[in-house]
Amino acid sequence: SICNEIKKRDSRIKIYRKNNEGQGIARNFGLELCSGDFIAFVDADDWVDENLYKKMIDLMRKYDSDVVEVGSHVVDKYKIIKDVKTPEIRVIEKSENILLDFLYNGMKYSMAGYPVWNKLYKKQCFENHSFNKISRHEDYLINFQIYQNINKIVITSEKLYYYYQHFESTTKGYLELNDLLMIDNCKRVYQESLITNNNHIIKLAKAKVARCYFSCLCKAVFVGVFDEITKDISKD
């Protein structure tokens, strides 16, 4: 009903309905239907600064970049966790350097560049690319694939996206089968990293696979496991 009200005020807005089959499939559905020059994503329980897309488009045009990434506030049930540091802008050129930065910072920081929701893409970035139906780390996989074919990314630390983390979200709670399946996406990135012939990229991608296994183990130990996947875990 909120979307319908907004559509009445802006004829550019189109609303489509689809059965819930996971984030990846929903995003692919949107990619098939979109007609603009830019692609952006917002998760259902998040919100954005009112100037987010103006600032991102301005940066994209200023630096002639393929992708723009912004910082994000982590929001939980009780408060917004803010960072008061002065925003910085980094411009990274050449796909090899972009991949190295993407993988390294993804290992170094908890709120890293893996998600698609804190980015603006030129539409052509998604030519020949679609999301994996596994809704765990599908962002990680598709960004790695996209970054192999772009020339420039602009990253600003200015926090314009509000990422709502709660216990029931897909990244929290009990260990589920999908948590194990996310390892498949990490393994795919590792396999694709071999094509780069860059030892630093390959080592970082391999380390991410190990980290995913460790993350699943920690989740099982500290939060718990759904009974129906106990056999799958012991098998792995």
Secondary structure, DSSP 8 states (H G I E B T S, - for coil): -HHHHHHHH-TT----------HHHHHHHHHHH--SSEEE---TT-EE-TTHHHHHHHHHHHHT-SEEEEEEEEE-SS-EE---S---EEEEESHHHHHHHHHHHHHH-SS-S--STTEEEEGGGGTT----SS-SSHHHHHHHHHHTT-SEEEEEEEEEEEEE--TTSTTSSSB-HHHHHHHHHHHHHHHHHGGGT-HHHHHHHHHHHHHHHHHHHHHHHHT-B-GGGHHHHHH-
